[in-house]
Amino acid sequence: LKPLDPRSSPQPWYQPGITMVRKAWTTNPLALSKRASSLLIAWGIPLVVLHCCDMIAQNAHPDYCHRDVDLLDAFGGHGEVSKQFSAQGMKTSYFDLATEGNMGDIMSTDGWYNCLLKLLQVKEGGLLVGGPPCGSWIWVNRSTSKRSKDHIFGDTKRPYIRLANSITCRFVIFSLIAVARGLEILWEQPSGSLMPEFPYLKFMAIVMDPVLWGKVRFPMGAYGHPNCKPTLLMGSVPYLASFKRKLTPKDKRRLQKNKAVKKHQMVKKTISKSGKVQVTGSHGMRASAVYPRQFAKHLATQHKAFMARAVGCRQNSAKAPDPPVKAPYRWRHATLEDVRKDLKQMVKDGTYRPILTTGLDWV
């Protein structure tokens, strides 16, 4: 998790030598508009995040200054959603630590800039879909994580709990940037996950127009998943209700057979020396994070149809809260100190001029 400096380890898109000739915010597709900047400030997003967007808009190589991506698949793993979008002729992008290493790590400075660039490249009406790691949020880990509705941050003495809190907090920030830029968003979690109780996620649901935020629960087994896997989808997509599906008799018979197959078993029970039964996740639980093809295809089909009939931008109804809503904990769980330090060094080196390409030149 040690941050990498993009100046000592140049990224393909990073070209600080052309900072002064970058297009103004009115014509640069990566730059935040005045409306988007105003919304993010009204929602209490840390100004360092706006500066990150501005730095990327200034320093991105011309080949990366485009906004024509239909889908950003976050934490996609095997990338089944991206594959199905591509199969239907849509342009996709993704980031995931497992497949991209540090460049896909939203918690490293290098990865943060890279993931943010990919988000800024998604077109208006495009989709940000992601399922932040759920390991510490589900019931199997409850005895270790110590999470509950009344103690949602869990046992913060454990590094993996602090990391999970930071990843989720940063992805909320990503989602709010997406909404401010006119994108649709979709979060996926196991049905029993405590993530919906996370203060930052609850904050996002409050500041967004109620018409633009919804939830739906269904068994992923109805889409060909090897386990029943009760699933929760949250987001702004207008076709959210279309995911509601019940298990057919054929699905039930298939799932019943899979219970006897070891590789599909999601939990395993062991007995400790004291005689206490311990329940832990098995290989089947890790594999259950992969989206089945039927689900990914349904999502791609629904979003393509939505894009074809969309008139204007639905997210334009997103407004600054009145009265203003105070952001929880001042976003301190996003742990942006390293990013802030890196930007200050860029200003000192002259490779970044704050708010050169953003609509709010007074920030």
C-alpha positions as CSV (number, residue, x, y, z in Angstrom):
1,L,0.0,0.0,0.0
2,K,3.0,2.3,-0.1
3,P,2.1,5.2,-2.4
4,L,4.1,5.6,-5.6
5,D,5.0,9.1,-6.9
6,P,3.8,9.5,-10.6
7,R,6.8,11.7,-11.2
8,S,9.4,9.0,-10.2
9,S,7.4,6.3,-11.8
10,P,5.7,8.0,-14.9
11,Q,2.3,6.8,-15.8
12,P,1.4,6.6,-19.5
13,W,-1.1,9.5,-19.3
14,Y,1.2,11.8,-17.2
15,Q,3.0,14.5,-19.2
16,P,3.7,17.5,-17.0
17,G,5.7,19.3,-19.8
18,I,2.4,20.4,-21.5
19,T,0.7,21.8,-18.4
20,M,0.7,25.4,-19.6
21,V,-0.9,24.5,-23.0
22,R,-3.7,22.4,-21.6
23,K,-7.2,23.3,-22.8
24,A,-9.3,25.5,-20.6
25,W,-12.0,23.9,-18.4
26,T,-14.7,24.9,-20.9
27,T,-13.2,22.7,-23.7
28,N,-11.2,20.1,-21.8
29,P,-13.3,16.9,-21.6
30,L,-11.5,15.8,-18.4
31,A,-12.1,19.0,-16.5
32,L,-14.8,19.5,-14.0
33,S,-17.6,21.8,-15.1
34,K,-18.6,24.7,-12.9
35,R,-21.8,22.9,-12.0
36,A,-20.0,19.7,-11.1
37,S,-17.5,21.6,-9.0
38,S,-20.3,23.5,-7.2
39,L,-22.1,20.2,-6.4
40,L,-19.0,18.5,-5.0
41,I,-18.2,21.5,-2.8
42,A,-21.8,21.7,-1.6
43,W,-21.7,18.0,-0.8
44,G,-18.6,18.6,1.3
45,I,-16.2,16.7,-0.9
46,P,-12.6,17.5,0.3
47,L,-11.0,20.2,-1.9
48,V,-8.0,18.0,-2.4
49,V,-10.2,15.8,-4.6
50,L,-11.1,18.7,-6.9
51,H,-7.4,19.5,-7.1
52,C,-6.7,15.9,-8.1
53,C,-9.2,16.2,-11.0
54,D,-7.7,19.5,-12.0
55,M,-4.2,18.1,-11.9
56,I,-5.2,15.2,-14.1
57,A,-7.0,17.6,-16.6
58,Q,-3.8,19.7,-16.8
59,N,-1.2,16.9,-17.1
60,A,-3.0,14.2,-19.1
61,H,-1.4,13.4,-22.4
62,P,-3.6,14.5,-25.4
63,D,-4.3,10.8,-26.2
64,Y,-6.0,10.4,-22.9
65,C,-8.1,13.6,-23.0
66,H,-11.3,12.1,-24.2
67,R,-14.7,11.3,-22.6
68,D,-16.2,8.5,-24.6
69,V,-16.2,5.5,-22.2
70,D,-19.6,3.8,-21.5
71,L,-18.6,1.8,-18.5
72,L,-16.1,1.9,-15.7
73,D,-16.0,-1.5,-14.0
74,A,-14.6,-1.1,-10.5
75,F,-13.3,-4.1,-8.5
76,G,-14.5,-6.2,-11.4
77,G,-12.1,-9.1,-10.9
78,H,-12.6,-11.4,-13.9
79,G,-14.2,-8.5,-15.8
80,E,-17.4,-10.3,-16.9
81,V,-19.4,-7.0,-16.9
82,S,-16.8,-5.3,-19.1
83,K,-16.8,-8.3,-21.5
84,Q,-20.6,-8.2,-21.9
85,F,-20.6,-4.4,-22.5
86,S,-17.8,-4.8,-25.1
87,A,-19.8,-7.6,-26.8
88,Q,-22.6,-5.1,-27.3
89,G,-20.4,-2.5,-28.9
90,M,-19.8,-0.3,-25.9
91,K,-16.5,1.1,-24.8
92,T,-15.3,-0.1,-21.4
93,S,-12.7,0.6,-18.8
94,Y,-11.9,-1.1,-15.4
95,F,-9.7,-1.0,-12.4
96,D,-9.0,-3.8,-9.9
97,L,-6.0,-4.5,-7.6
98,A,-6.1,-8.2,-8.5
99,T,-5.6,-7.6,-12.3
100,E,-3.7,-4.2,-12.4
101,G,-1.6,-4.3,-9.3
102,N,-0.6,-0.9,-8.0
103,M,-2.2,0.9,-10.9
104,G,-5.6,-0.6,-10.0
105,D,-5.2,0.1,-6.2
106,I,-7.5,2.9,-5.2
107,M,-5.5,3.3,-2.0
108,S,-2.1,4.0,-3.5
109,T,-1.3,7.5,-4.8
110,D,-0.5,6.1,-8.3
111,G,-3.6,4.0,-8.3
112,W,-5.8,6.9,-7.1
113,Y,-4.7,9.1,-9.9
114,N,-5.1,6.3,-12.5
115,C,-8.6,5.3,-11.3
116,L,-9.7,8.9,-11.2
117,L,-8.5,9.5,-14.7
118,K,-10.6,6.5,-15.9
119,L,-13.6,7.9,-14.1
120,L,-13.2,11.3,-15.8
121,Q,-13.2,9.6,-19.2
122,V,-16.7,8.1,-18.8
123,K,-19.3,10.0,-20.8
124,E,-22.4,11.6,-19.5
125,G,-25.0,8.9,-19.0
126,G,-22.3,6.3,-18.7
127,L,-22.2,3.8,-15.9
128,L,-19.9,3.4,-12.8
129,V,-20.4,-0.1,-11.4
130,G,-18.6,-1.6,-8.5
131,G,-18.7,-4.0,-5.6
132,P,-16.2,-2.8,-3.0
133,P,-14.5,-5.8,-1.1
134,C,-17.2,-7.2,1.2
135,G,-15.0,-9.5,3.3
136,S,-15.1,-7.5,6.5
137,W,-18.8,-6.4,6.1
138,I,-20.5,-9.8,6.0
139,W,-21.8,-12.0,8.8
140,V,-19.0,-14.6,8.5
141,N,-16.4,-12.1,9.6
142,R,-18.6,-10.4,12.2
143,S,-16.9,-12.0,15.2
144,T,-13.5,-10.7,14.1
145,S,-14.5,-7.4,12.5
146,K,-16.7,-6.5,15.4
147,R,-19.0,-4.6,13.0
148,S,-22.6,-4.0,13.9
149,K,-25.2,-1.3,13.1
150,D,-24.2,0.5,16.3
151,H,-20.5,-0.1,15.8
152,I,-20.2,0.2,12.0
153,F,-16.5,1.0,11.7
154,G,-15.6,-2.2,13.5
155,D,-12.4,-3.1,15.3
156,T,-10.2,-0.3,13.9
157,K,-7.2,-1.7,15.7
158,R,-7.0,-4.3,12.9
159,P,-5.3,-3.0,9.7
160,Y,-7.7,-4.8,7.4
161,I,-10.7,-3.1,9.0
162,R,-9.2,0.3,8.6
163,L,-8.3,-0.5,5.0
164,A,-11.8,-1.7,4.2
165,N,-13.3,1.5,5.7
166,S,-10.9,3.7,3.6
167,I,-11.6,1.8,0.3
168,T,-15.4,2.1,0.8
169,C,-15.1,5.8,1.8
170,R,-13.0,6.6,-1.3
171,F,-15.4,4.7,-3.5
172,V,-18.3,6.9,-2.2
173,I,-16.2,9.9,-3.2
174,F,-15.8,8.4,-6.7
175,S,-19.5,7.8,-6.9
176,L,-20.4,11.4,-6.0
177,I,-17.9,12.6,-8.6
178,A,-19.7,10.3,-11.1
179,V,-23.1,11.8,-10.2
180,A,-21.8,15.3,-10.4
181,R,-20.5,14.5,-13.9
182,G,-23.8,13.1,-15.1
183,L,-23.1,9.3,-14.7
184,E,-25.3,6.5,-13.4
185,I,-23.9,4.5,-10.5
186,L,-24.5,0.9,-9.3
187,W,-23.2,-0.7,-6.1
188,E,-23.3,-4.5,-5.5
189,Q,-23.0,-6.3,-2.1
190,P,-24.2,-9.5,-0.5
191,S,-27.7,-9.0,0.9
192,G,-26.5,-9.4,4.5
193,S,-23.6,-6.9,4.2
194,L,-23.5,-4.0,6.7
195,M,-22.1,-1.6,4.1
196,P,-25.4,0.2,3.5
197,E,-25.1,1.3,7.1
198,F,-21.7,2.9,6.5
199,P,-22.2,6.7,7.3
200,Y,-20.6,7.8,4.1
201,L,-22.9,5.6,1.9
202,K,-25.9,6.8,3.9
203,F,-24.8,10.3,3.3
204,M,-24.7,9.8,-0.4
205,A,-28.2,8.4,-0.4
206,I,-29.3,11.5,1.4
207,V,-27.7,14.1,-0.8
208,M,-28.8,12.5,-4.0
209,D,-32.3,13.1,-5.3
210,P,-34.5,10.3,-3.8
211,V,-35.7,9.6,-7.4
212,L,-32.1,8.7,-8.3
213,W,-31.4,6.3,-5.5
214,G,-32.9,2.8,-5.0
215,K,-32.3,-0.7,-3.8
216,V,-33.3,-4.1,-4.9
217,R,-32.6,-7.6,-3.5
218,F,-32.6,-10.9,-5.4
219,P,-30.8,-14.3,-5.5
220,M,-27.8,-14.2,-7.8
221,G,-28.5,-17.9,-8.3
222,A,-31.4,-16.9,-10.6
223,Y,-28.8,-15.6,-13.0
224,G,-26.8,-18.9,-13.1
225,H,-24.5,-18.3,-10.1
226,P,-23.4,-21.7,-8.5
227,N,-24.8,-20.5,-5.2
228,C,-28.0,-18.8,-4.2
229,K,-26.1,-15.8,-3.0
230,P,-28.8,-13.3,-1.9
231,T,-27.6,-10.0,-3.4
232,L,-28.2,-6.3,-2.9
233,L,-28.0,-3.7,-5.7
234,M,-28.0,0.0,-4.8
235,G,-27.8,2.9,-7.2
236,S,-29.3,5.4,-9.6
237,V,-29.9,3.3,-12.7
238,P,-33.6,3.6,-13.8
239,Y,-33.8,-0.1,-14.6
240,L,-32.9,-1.2,-11.1
241,A,-36.2,-3.0,-10.6
242,S,-35.5,-5.2,-13.7
243,F,-33.0,-7.2,-11.7
244,K,-35.7,-8.6,-9.4
245,R,-35.9,-12.3,-10.1
246,K,-37.0,-15.4,-8.3
247,L,-35.4,-18.9,-8.4
248,T,-37.1,-21.3,-10.8
249,P,-37.6,-24.9,-9.9
250,K,-34.7,-25.7,-12.2
251,D,-32.5,-23.2,-10.4
252,K,-33.4,-24.8,-7.1
253,R,-32.5,-28.3,-8.2
254,R,-29.2,-27.0,-9.6
255,L,-28.3,-25.2,-6.4
256,Q,-29.3,-28.2,-4.3
257,K,-26.8,-30.3,-6.2
258,N,-24.1,-27.7,-5.9
259,K,-24.4,-27.8,-2.1
260,A,-22.6,-31.2,-2.2
261,V,-19.8,-29.9,-4.4
262,K,-16.9,-28.8,-2.3
263,K,-15.7,-26.0,-4.6
264,H,-19.1,-24.4,-4.4
265,Q,-19.4,-24.5,-0.6
266,M,-19.2,-20.9,0.7
267,V,-18.5,-21.7,4.4
268,K,-16.8,-24.4,6.3
269,K,-17.3,-25.4,9.9
270,T,-14.5,-26.5,12.2
271,I,-14.4,-27.4,15.9
272,S,-11.8,-25.8,18.1
273,K,-9.9,-27.5,20.9
274,S,-12.3,-26.0,23.3
275,G,-15.2,-27.6,21.5
276,K,-16.5,-24.4,20.0
277,V,-17.9,-24.5,16.4
278,Q,-16.1,-22.0,14.2
279,V,-17.5,-20.8,10.8
280,T,-15.1,-19.4,8.2
281,G,-15.3,-18.6,4.5
282,S,-14.1,-21.2,2.1
283,H,-12.8,-21.1,-1.5
284,G,-16.4,-21.1,-2.7
285,M,-17.0,-17.7,-0.9
286,R,-14.1,-16.1,-2.6
287,A,-15.2,-17.5,-6.0
288,S,-18.7,-16.2,-5.4
289,A,-17.6,-12.6,-6.0
290,V,-17.4,-13.4,-9.8
291,Y,-20.5,-12.1,-11.6
292,P,-22.3,-14.7,-13.6
293,R,-22.6,-14.1,-17.4
294,Q,-26.4,-13.9,-17.4
295,F,-26.3,-11.0,-14.8
296,A,-23.6,-9.1,-16.7
297,K,-25.4,-9.6,-20.0
298,H,-28.7,-8.3,-18.5
299,L,-26.9,-5.2,-17.1
300,A,-25.3,-4.5,-20.5
301,T,-28.6,-4.9,-22.4
302,Q,-30.5,-2.7,-20.0
303,H,-27.9,0.0,-20.0
304,K,-27.6,0.0,-23.8
305,A,-31.4,0.4,-24.1
306,F,-31.4,3.2,-21.5
307,M,-28.6,5.1,-23.4
308,A,-30.6,4.7,-26.7
309,R,-33.8,6.2,-25.3
310,A,-32.2,8.7,-22.8
311,V,-33.1,12.3,-23.6
312,G,-30.7,14.7,-21.8
313,C,-29.1,13.8,-18.5
314,R,-31.1,12.4,-15.6
315,Q,-28.4,13.4,-13.1
316,N,-29.0,17.0,-14.0
317,S,-31.8,16.9,-11.3
318,A,-29.1,16.4,-8.7
319,K,-29.0,19.5,-6.6
320,A,-27.0,21.0,-3.8
321,P,-28.7,20.2,-0.5
322,D,-30.7,23.0,1.0
323,P,-30.1,23.4,3.9
324,P,-26.5,22.1,3.4
325,V,-25.9,18.6,4.7
326,K,-22.7,18.2,6.8
327,A,-20.4,15.5,5.5
328,P,-19.7,12.7,8.1
329,Y,-16.4,12.8,9.9
330,R,-15.1,15.3,7.3
331,W,-14.2,12.3,5.1
332,R,-11.2,11.5,7.3
333,H,-11.7,7.8,6.7
334,A,-10.6,8.4,3.0
335,T,-7.1,8.9,4.3
336,L,-6.1,11.4,1.6
337,E,-3.1,12.8,3.5
338,D,-0.5,11.2,1.1
339,V,-2.4,12.6,-2.0
340,R,-2.5,16.1,-0.4
341,K,1.2,15.9,0.3
342,D,2.0,14.8,-3.3
343,L,-0.1,17.6,-4.8
344,K,1.7,20.2,-2.7
345,Q,5.0,18.9,-4.0
346,M,3.8,19.2,-7.6
347,V,2.8,22.8,-6.9
348,K,6.3,23.4,-5.5
349,D,7.9,21.8,-8.5
350,G,5.8,23.8,-10.9
351,T,4.2,20.8,-12.6
352,Y,0.7,21.7,-11.3
353,R,-1.0,25.1,-11.1
354,P,-4.1,24.8,-8.9
355,I,-7.5,25.3,-10.5
356,L,-6.2,26.2,-13.9
357,T,-8.7,23.9,-15.7
358,T,-11.6,24.0,-13.3
359,G,-14.7,26.2,-13.6
360,L,-14.3,27.6,-10.1
361,D,-11.1,29.7,-10.4
362,W,-11.7,31.2,-6.9
363,V,-11.2,27.9,-5.0
